[in-house]
């Protein structure tokens, strides 16, 4: 019975560690988006404000990466 409790503790510990990894990744991506937003907005003198949200930015990045991976896979087949 004690082995089962230790196993449960290890599983819960691993879940918490993975959750922290996800949180770190989200924080990194959010900071990257803020830098991107600042860069875009600073390129305009008229006070331009980027309308793209963080979620839209992530969706666009995912689509671009999928396209790149698809193109690379196609090139390897040739």
C-alpha positions in Angstrom: 0.0 0.0 0.0 2.8 2.4 0.8 4.3 1.9 -2.7 1.0 3.0 -4.2 1.0 6.2 -2.1 4.6 6.9 -3.2 3.7 6.3 -6.8 0.8 8.7 -6.5 3.0 11.3 -4.9 5.5 11.0 -7.8 2.8 11.3 -10.4 1.5 14.4 -8.7 5.0 15.9 -8.5 5.6 15.2 -12.2 2.3 16.8 -13.1 3.3 19.9 -11.2 6.7 20.1 -12.9 5.1 19.7 -16.3 2.6 22.4 -15.4 5.5 24.7 -14.5 7.1 24.0 -17.8 4.0 24.9 -19.7 3.7 28.1 -17.6 7.3 29.0 -18.4 6.6 28.4 -22.1 3.5 30.6 -22.0 5.4 33.3 -20.2 8.3 33.2 -22.7 5.8 33.4 -25.6 3.9 36.3 -24.0 7.2 38.2 -23.5 8.1 37.5 -27.1 4.7 38.9 -28.2 5.2 42.0 -26.1 8.6 42.6 -27.7 7.1 42.0 -31.2 4.2 44.4 -30.4 6.6 47.1 -29.1 8.8 46.7 -32.2 5.9 47.1 -34.6 4.4 50.0 -32.7 7.7 51.8 -32.4 8.1 51.7 -36.2 5.3 54.1 -36.7 5.4 57.8 -35.8 1.6 58.3 -35.7 0.9 56.3 -32.5 -0.1 53.1 -34.3 -1.4 50.4 -32.0 -1.2 46.7 -32.9 -4.6 45.2 -33.0 -3.4 41.6 -33.0 -4.0 39.8 -29.7 -1.7 37.4 -28.0 -3.9 34.5 -29.0 -4.0 35.6 -32.6 -0.3 36.0 -32.6 0.1 32.4 -31.3 -2.3 31.1 -33.9 -0.4 32.8 -36.7 2.9 31.5 -35.4 1.6 27.9 -35.2 0.3 28.1 -38.8 3.6 29.5 -40.1 5.6 26.8 -38.3 3.3 24.1 -39.7 3.7 25.5 -43.2 7.5 25.5 -42.8 7.5 21.9 -41.5 5.3 20.8 -44.4 7.5 22.5 -47.0 10.6 20.9 -45.4 9.0 17.5 -45.5 8.1 18.0 -49.1 11.6 19.0 -50.0 13.0 15.9 -48.3 10.7 13.6 -50.3 12.0 15.1 -53.6 
